[in-house]
Amino acid sequence: MEAAVAQHLLHAVRWPHALEHVGYAQASTGRAEAELHRGTIAPALGSREARAADTLRAMQIEAPPAVLALCDALRAHGHEAVLVGGGVRDALLARPVRDWDVATSAPVDALLALFPRAIPVGASARHGTALVPTPAGPVDVTTYRGTDLAADLARRDFTVNAMAFDPHAQRLIDPHGGRAHLAARQLRAVGSAAARFEEDPLRALRAARLLAELGLTPDAEIEAAMRASVPSLERVAPERLRSELTRALVGAHARAAFELLRRTGIEAALVPGARDDAPAVIGAMPADLTLRLAAWLRGAVRGRVLARLRFGRASARRIDRLLSLHPLDAGFDGSEASARKIRQRCGDAETVAALLALRSAECAIEQNVWWDAKLAALRAGFAAAERAPFGPADLALRGDEVMAALGCGPGPRVGAALKHLVAHVVADPSANTPERLRELIAAWLEAPGGQRNAGV
């Protein structure tokens, strides 16, 4: 029996639901069990399986059983099947693999016949991608882009993404030196960077994202191609731009990535008006998308940028609110009363924490002693303000007691009175007693315009 078939049958026994789940049309665990019981498979695979495990550990590539079963099923039907792209790259880096992709010699129509539950993605039945559901998650299975695997890898973007791993032969296929570049943390294009970026301008942003996530430094040819690609970014779908940018924003090397976007003119095209310190402040912030996006959009026409990149309304509102309140210490005079007013204006604790993080990052970059002292005083004022009331529910008078003091029933007058009382108590927490609040209501009614306040 051929090794490919034997390995496929072994997977069918160990993970009987894997092939069943992807819709493998001719999976037969009964046949595999019979072969194993007769001893025709196990002796042949025992040493090979051990060698394979050793090789996988040495190469730091461990694909889920269901993905291996998928590759085995393709081989059992006469098709080549290898792991490709980012999954291989991240496995070599010992990073968690987000998605496993498979490249195969099988045309899409053959994939759909073999995996009935697969979803075709592509322009034709001959060439394209089928999304195959597996217990390990959906797997993109793509027909070779070209005549064979070598042609497919030659058409990929960067050398670190142009590697393949053959799980059957336990062999890394690396015709463009991707593994060496990965070890040296170098980012190189496959062939001509200009040609690769002309094929898909989004690769300019992908270069920045790979720098942000993996610390890979692009060479001069890639930087030149990024500059040349700026006009072409206009024709890239906004959703694709947003995907690369959001991943770059939360990367461990985000500062270097956004310095690269600035040097190549891409930042000016996407976010005109971004402040000079934006890359540094992004890098000084916690790896939170909303915080880093707010840091990037300071000084820019944020509504226009967020709409162009198709950010959701909730995200846009959140960022707009943060930046409308930034800088947090504006108008702070050092007093606890001032801190309480700022705290009340911010509202929820999450907003306060976000604004403190943003301002702290700016202070860290500027290294301004006066700013640091002011922010420390504001933090102390917030800590004291946590014990003070901020809204009508915190007042020492209930709503019905306020209405009794006003001599009226529910209505706008009650809301106006409550707002007046809260403002006084925020400025002077000691005023939050029933007696003092009633005095404040009486004074409010007697003040100029008091008859209007009372609604008489």
C-alpha positions as CSV (number, residue, x, y, z in Angstrom):
1,M,0.0,0.0,0.0
2,E,1.3,3.5,-0.9
3,A,2.5,5.6,2.0
4,A,0.0,8.4,1.3
5,V,-2.9,6.0,1.5
6,A,-1.5,4.4,4.6
7,Q,-1.1,7.7,6.3
8,H,-4.6,8.8,5.3
9,L,-6.0,5.6,6.8
10,L,-4.1,6.1,10.0
11,H,-5.7,9.5,10.4
12,A,-9.1,8.1,9.7
13,V,-8.6,5.7,12.6
14,R,-7.1,8.2,15.1
15,W,-9.5,11.0,14.2
16,P,-12.5,9.3,12.7
17,H,-14.6,12.4,12.7
18,A,-12.0,14.7,11.0
19,L,-12.6,13.6,7.5
20,E,-16.2,13.0,8.1
21,H,-16.6,16.6,9.3
22,V,-15.0,18.1,6.1
23,G,-17.2,15.9,4.0
24,Y,-14.6,13.5,2.6
25,A,-16.7,11.5,0.2
26,Q,-15.0,8.1,0.6
27,A,-13.6,8.0,4.2
28,S,-13.7,4.5,5.6
29,T,-12.6,3.9,9.1
30,G,-13.7,0.3,8.9
31,R,-11.3,-0.4,6.1
32,A,-8.5,1.3,8.0
33,E,-9.2,-0.6,11.2
34,A,-9.1,-3.9,9.3
35,E,-5.8,-3.0,7.7
36,L,-4.4,-2.1,11.1
37,H,-5.6,-5.3,12.7
38,R,-3.9,-7.3,9.9
39,G,-0.7,-5.4,10.6
40,T,-0.2,-4.2,7.1
41,I,0.0,-0.5,8.0
42,A,1.3,-0.1,11.6
43,P,4.7,-1.7,11.1
44,A,5.4,0.4,8.0
45,L,4.3,3.7,9.6
46,G,5.7,3.2,13.1
47,S,9.3,4.3,12.4
48,R,8.1,6.9,9.8
49,E,5.7,8.4,12.3
50,A,8.5,8.6,14.9
51,R,10.8,10.3,12.4
52,A,8.0,12.6,11.4
53,A,7.4,13.7,15.0
54,D,11.1,14.4,15.5
55,T,11.3,16.4,12.3
56,L,8.2,18.4,13.2
57,R,9.6,19.2,16.6
58,A,13.0,20.2,15.1
59,M,11.2,22.5,12.6
60,Q,8.7,23.7,15.1
61,I,5.8,22.9,12.8
62,E,2.9,21.1,14.3
63,A,-0.3,21.2,12.3
64,P,-3.6,20.0,13.8
65,P,-4.6,16.4,13.0
66,A,-7.6,17.5,11.0
67,V,-5.5,19.7,8.7
68,L,-3.1,16.8,8.1
69,A,-6.0,14.5,7.4
70,L,-7.2,16.9,4.8
71,C,-3.8,16.9,3.1
72,D,-3.8,13.1,3.3
73,A,-7.2,12.9,1.7
74,L,-6.0,15.0,-1.3
75,R,-2.9,12.8,-1.7
76,A,-5.0,9.6,-1.5
77,H,-6.8,10.9,-4.6
78,G,-3.6,11.7,-6.5
79,H,-3.2,15.4,-5.8
80,E,-0.3,17.2,-4.3
81,A,-1.1,19.0,-1.0
82,V,1.2,21.2,1.1
83,L,0.9,23.7,3.9
84,V,1.8,27.2,2.8
85,G,2.0,30.8,3.7
86,G,1.7,32.5,7.1
87,G,1.0,29.2,9.0
88,V,4.3,27.8,8.0
89,R,6.1,31.1,8.7
90,D,4.5,31.4,12.2
91,A,5.1,27.8,13.0
92,L,8.8,28.3,12.3
93,L,8.8,31.2,14.6
94,A,7.1,29.1,17.3
95,R,4.2,31.6,17.2
96,P,0.5,30.5,17.5
97,V,-0.8,29.8,14.1
98,R,-4.0,31.7,13.4
99,D,-4.9,30.0,10.1
100,W,-3.6,27.0,8.2
101,D,-3.6,27.3,4.4
102,V,-3.2,24.4,2.0
103,A,-2.0,24.6,-1.6
104,T,-2.8,21.8,-4.0
105,S,-2.6,20.6,-7.6
106,A,-6.3,19.7,-7.4
107,P,-8.6,22.0,-9.4
108,V,-11.5,23.6,-7.5
109,D,-14.1,21.3,-9.0
110,A,-12.1,18.3,-7.7
111,L,-12.0,19.9,-4.3
112,L,-15.7,20.3,-4.2
113,A,-16.3,16.8,-5.3
114,L,-13.9,15.5,-2.5
115,F,-15.2,17.9,0.2
116,P,-19.0,18.4,-0.4
117,R,-19.3,20.8,2.5
118,A,-16.6,23.1,1.1
119,I,-17.5,26.6,0.0
120,P,-15.9,27.8,-3.3
121,V,-14.2,31.2,-3.3
122,G,-12.8,32.4,-6.7
123,A,-13.6,33.3,-10.2
124,S,-13.6,29.9,-11.9
125,A,-14.2,26.2,-11.2
126,R,-10.7,25.4,-12.4
127,H,-8.6,27.8,-10.3
128,G,-9.4,29.4,-7.0
129,T,-10.0,28.5,-3.4
130,A,-12.3,26.3,-1.5
131,L,-13.0,27.0,2.2
132,V,-13.1,23.6,3.8
133,P,-14.6,23.2,7.3
134,T,-12.7,21.1,9.7
135,P,-12.6,20.4,13.5
136,A,-9.6,22.7,13.6
137,G,-11.5,25.5,11.9
138,P,-12.0,26.5,8.3
139,V,-9.0,25.8,6.0
140,D,-8.4,27.7,2.7
141,V,-7.4,25.1,0.1
142,T,-6.1,26.8,-3.0
143,T,-5.3,25.5,-6.4
144,Y,-1.7,26.2,-7.4
145,R,-1.4,29.7,-8.9
146,G,0.6,28.6,-11.9
147,T,1.5,25.2,-13.3
148,D,3.0,23.8,-10.1
149,L,4.1,24.5,-6.6
150,A,7.3,26.3,-7.7
151,A,5.2,28.7,-9.9
152,D,2.8,29.2,-7.0
153,L,5.5,30.2,-4.6
154,A,7.1,32.5,-7.1
155,R,4.0,34.5,-7.3
156,R,3.7,35.2,-3.5
157,D,4.5,38.5,-1.9
158,F,7.4,38.0,0.5
159,T,10.0,35.3,0.9
160,V,8.9,34.5,4.4
161,N,5.4,33.8,3.0
162,A,6.7,31.8,0.1
163,M,7.6,28.7,2.0
164,A,5.7,25.4,1.9
165,F,5.8,22.4,4.2
166,D,5.0,18.9,2.8
167,P,3.6,17.0,5.7
168,H,3.8,13.7,3.8
169,A,7.6,14.0,3.1
170,Q,8.2,16.0,6.2
171,R,10.1,18.6,4.1
172,L,10.3,22.3,4.1
173,I,10.2,23.8,0.5
174,D,11.9,27.1,0.5
175,P,13.1,28.2,-3.0
176,H,13.4,31.9,-2.1
177,G,15.4,31.8,1.2
178,G,12.5,32.7,3.4
179,R,13.7,30.7,6.4
180,A,17.1,32.4,6.4
181,H,15.4,35.8,6.0
182,L,13.1,34.9,8.9
183,A,16.0,34.0,11.1
184,A,17.7,37.3,10.2
185,R,14.4,39.2,10.7
186,Q,14.6,40.5,7.2
187,L,11.7,41.2,4.9
188,R,12.4,40.6,1.2
189,A,10.1,40.5,-1.8
190,V,9.8,37.4,-4.0
191,G,11.6,38.7,-7.1
192,S,10.9,42.3,-7.8
193,A,9.2,44.3,-5.0
194,A,7.9,46.8,-7.6
195,A,6.3,44.0,-9.6
196,R,4.8,42.3,-6.5
197,F,3.3,45.6,-5.2
198,E,2.0,46.5,-8.7
199,E,0.0,43.2,-8.6
200,D,-1.5,44.1,-5.3
201,P,-0.9,47.6,-3.7
202,L,-2.1,46.2,-0.3
203,R,1.2,44.5,0.0
204,A,2.6,47.9,0.9
205,L,0.5,47.9,4.1
206,R,1.2,44.2,4.6
207,A,5.0,45.0,4.8
208,A,4.3,47.5,7.6
209,R,2.1,44.9,9.4
210,L,4.8,42.2,9.2
211,L,7.2,44.7,10.7
212,A,4.7,45.6,13.5
213,E,3.8,41.9,14.3
214,L,7.1,40.1,13.7
215,G,9.8,42.8,13.8
216,L,10.8,42.1,10.2
217,T,12.8,44.9,8.7
218,P,12.0,45.7,5.0
219,D,14.9,46.3,2.6
220,A,15.4,49.4,0.5
221,E,13.7,47.9,-2.5
222,I,10.5,47.3,-0.5
223,E,10.5,50.8,0.9
224,A,10.9,52.2,-2.6
225,A,8.0,50.0,-3.8
226,M,5.9,51.3,-0.9
227,R,6.4,54.9,-1.9
228,A,5.5,54.1,-5.5
229,S,2.3,52.3,-4.4
230,V,0.7,55.3,-2.6
231,P,-1.4,56.4,-5.6
232,S,-2.6,52.8,-6.2
233,L,-3.9,52.4,-2.6
234,E,-7.0,54.4,-3.8
235,R,-8.2,51.3,-5.7
236,V,-7.8,48.9,-2.7
237,A,-11.0,48.0,-0.9
238,P,-11.3,49.9,2.4
239,E,-12.0,46.8,4.3
240,R,-8.7,45.3,3.2
241,L,-6.8,48.5,4.2
242,R,-8.5,48.5,7.6
243,S,-7.6,44.8,8.2
244,E,-3.9,45.4,7.7
245,L,-3.9,48.7,9.6
246,T,-5.7,47.3,12.7
247,R,-3.3,44.4,12.9
248,A,-0.3,46.8,12.6
249,L,-1.7,49.1,15.3
250,V,-1.7,46.4,18.0
251,G,1.6,44.9,17.0
252,A,4.6,44.7,19.3
253,H,6.6,46.8,16.9
254,A,3.9,49.3,16.0
255,R,6.1,52.4,16.4
256,A,8.6,51.2,13.9
257,A,5.8,50.2,11.5
258,F,4.1,53.6,11.6
259,E,7.5,55.3,11.2
260,L,7.8,53.3,8.0
261,L,4.3,54.3,6.9
262,R,5.3,57.9,7.5
263,R,8.7,57.7,5.6
264,T,7.0,56.2,2.6
265,G,4.2,58.7,2.4
266,I,1.4,56.1,3.1
267,E,0.4,57.7,6.4
268,A,-0.1,61.1,4.7
269,A,-2.3,59.5,2.2
270,L,-4.5,57.6,4.7
271,V,-4.4,59.9,7.7
272,P,-3.5,63.5,6.6
273,G,-2.8,65.7,9.6
274,A,-1.6,63.1,12.0
275,R,0.6,64.7,14.6
276,D,4.4,64.4,14.4
277,D,4.6,62.3,17.6
278,A,2.0,59.8,16.4
279,P,4.3,56.8,15.8
280,A,6.0,57.3,19.2
281,V,2.8,57.8,21.1
282,I,1.3,54.7,19.4
283,G,4.3,52.7,20.6
284,A,4.0,54.0,24.1
285,M,0.3,53.0,24.5
286,P,-1.0,49.7,25.7
287,A,-1.7,47.3,22.8
288,D,-5.4,48.3,22.5
289,L,-6.8,49.0,19.1
290,T,-9.1,51.9,20.2
291,L,-6.4,53.6,22.2
292,R,-3.8,53.4,19.5
293,L,-6.2,54.4,16.8
294,A,-7.1,57.5,18.9
295,A,-3.4,58.2,19.3
296,W,-2.9,58.0,15.5
297,L,-5.9,60.2,14.7
298,R,-5.0,63.2,16.9
299,G,-4.9,66.2,14.7
300,A,-6.5,64.4,11.7
301,V,-10.1,64.8,10.5
302,R,-11.0,61.7,12.3
303,G,-14.6,61.3,11.1
304,R,-13.5,61.3,7.5
305,V,-10.7,58.8,8.0
306,L,-12.9,56.4,10.0
307,A,-15.7,56.6,7.5
308,R,-13.3,56.0,4.6
309,L,-11.8,52.9,6.3
310,R,-15.3,51.6,7.0
311,F,-14.9,51.5,10.8
312,G,-18.3,50.8,12.5
313,R,-20.3,53.6,14.0
314,A,-19.8,52.4,17.6
315,S,-16.0,52.5,17.1
316,A,-16.2,55.9,15.5
317,R,-18.3,57.4,18.3
318,R,-16.0,56.0,20.9
319,I,-12.9,57.5,19.3
320,D,-14.6,60.8,18.6
321,R,-15.6,61.0,22.3
322,L,-12.1,60.2,23.5
323,L,-10.5,62.8,21.3
324,S,-13.2,65.5,22.1
325,L,-12.2,65.1,25.8
326,H,-8.4,65.0,25.1
327,P,-6.2,66.3,26.6
328,L,-7.7,65.2,29.9
329,D,-5.8,67.8,31.9
330,A,-7.0,70.8,29.9
331,G,-8.5,73.3,32.3
332,F,-7.2,71.5,35.4
333,D,-6.1,74.1,38.0
334,G,-4.7,71.7,40.5
335,S,-7.7,71.7,42.9
336,E,-9.8,68.7,43.9
337,A,-12.9,70.6,42.7
338,S,-11.4,71.0,39.2
339,A,-10.6,67.3,39.2
340,R,-14.1,66.4,40.2
341,K,-15.5,68.5,37.3
342,I,-13.2,66.8,34.8
343,R,-14.1,63.4,36.2
344,Q,-17.8,64.2,35.9
345,R,-17.4,65.3,32.3
346,C,-15.7,62.1,31.4
347,G,-18.5,59.9,32.8
348,D,-17.5,56.2,33.0
349,A,-14.3,54.9,34.4
350,E,-13.3,53.2,31.1
351,T,-13.2,56.6,29.4
352,V,-11.1,58.1,32.2
353,A,-8.7,55.2,32.0
354,A,-8.4,55.5,28.3
355,L,-7.7,59.3,28.5
356,L,-5.2,58.8,31.2
357,A,-3.3,56.3,29.1
358,L,-3.3,58.6,26.1
359,R,-2.1,61.6,28.1
360,S,0.5,59.5,30.0
361,A,1.9,58.2,26.7
362,E,2.3,61.8,25.4
363,C,4.0,62.8,28.6
364,A,6.4,59.9,28.4
365,I,7.4,60.9,24.9
366,E,7.7,64.6,25.7
367,Q,9.5,64.0,29.0
368,N,8.0,67.3,30.3
369,V,8.4,67.5,34.1
370,W,5.6,70.1,34.4
371,W,3.2,67.8,32.4
372,D,4.1,64.9,34.6
373,A,3.4,66.8,37.8
374,K,0.1,68.1,36.5
375,L,-1.0,64.7,35.5
376,A,0.0,63.2,38.9
377,A,-2.0,65.9,40.6
378,L,-5.0,65.1,38.4
379,R,-4.7,61.4,39.3
380,A,-4.7,62.3,43.0
381,G,-7.7,64.5,42.4
382,F,-9.5,61.7,40.7
383,A,-8.7,59.4,43.6
384,A,-10.3,61.8,46.0
385,A,-13.2,62.4,43.7
386,E,-14.1,58.7,43.7
387,R,-15.5,59.3,47.2
388,A,-17.6,62.2,45.9
389,P,-21.0,62.1,44.2
390,F,-21.3,62.8,40.4
391,G,-25.0,62.4,39.5
392,P,-28.5,63.0,40.8
393,A,-28.7,59.4,42.2
394,D,-25.8,60.3,44.6
395,L,-27.6,63.4,46.1
396,A,-28.7,63.3,49.7
397,L,-32.2,64.2,48.6
398,R,-34.5,61.8,46.8
399,G,-36.4,63.0,43.7
400,D,-39.7,63.2,45.6
401,E,-38.0,65.4,48.3
402,V,-36.7,67.7,45.6
403,M,-40.2,68.0,44.1
404,A,-41.6,68.8,47.6
405,A,-39.0,71.5,48.1
406,L,-39.9,72.9,44.7
407,G,-43.6,72.6,45.3
408,C,-44.2,70.9,41.9
409,G,-44.6,67.5,40.3
410,P,-42.4,65.6,37.8
411,G,-41.2,67.7,34.9
412,P,-38.3,69.8,33.4
413,R,-38.1,72.0,36.5
414,V,-37.0,69.0,38.6
415,G,-34.3,68.1,36.1
416,A,-33.0,71.7,36.1
417,A,-32.9,71.7,39.9
418,L,-31.1,68.4,40.1
419,K,-28.5,69.7,37.6
420,H,-28.0,72.8,39.7
421,L,-27.6,70.7,42.9
422,V,-25.1,68.3,41.3
423,A,-23.0,71.2,40.1
424,H,-22.8,72.6,43.6
425,V,-22.0,69.2,45.2
426,V,-19.3,68.4,42.6
427,A,-17.6,71.7,43.5
428,D,-18.2,71.2,47.3
429,P,-18.9,67.6,48.4
430,S,-19.6,68.9,52.0
431,A,-22.8,70.4,50.6
432,N,-24.4,67.0,50.1
433,T,-26.7,67.0,53.1
434,P,-30.5,67.2,53.1
435,E,-30.5,70.5,54.9
436,R,-27.9,72.2,52.7
437,L,-29.5,70.9,49.5
438,R,-32.9,72.4,50.6
439,E,-31.1,75.7,51.3
440,L,-29.6,75.5,47.8
441,I,-33.1,74.9,46.2
442,A,-34.5,77.9,48.1
443,A,-31.7,80.1,47.1
444,W,-32.1,79.0,43.5
445,L,-35.8,79.9,43.6
446,E,-35.1,83.3,45.1
447,A,-32.3,84.2,42.6
448,P,-33.0,86.3,39.5
449,G,-35.2,84.3,37.3
450,G,-36.4,82.2,40.3
451,Q,-40.0,82.5,39.4
452,R,-39.1,80.9,36.1
453,N,-37.2,78.2,38.0
454,A,-40.3,77.5,40.1
455,G,-42.5,77.4,37.0
456,V,-44.9,80.0,38.6
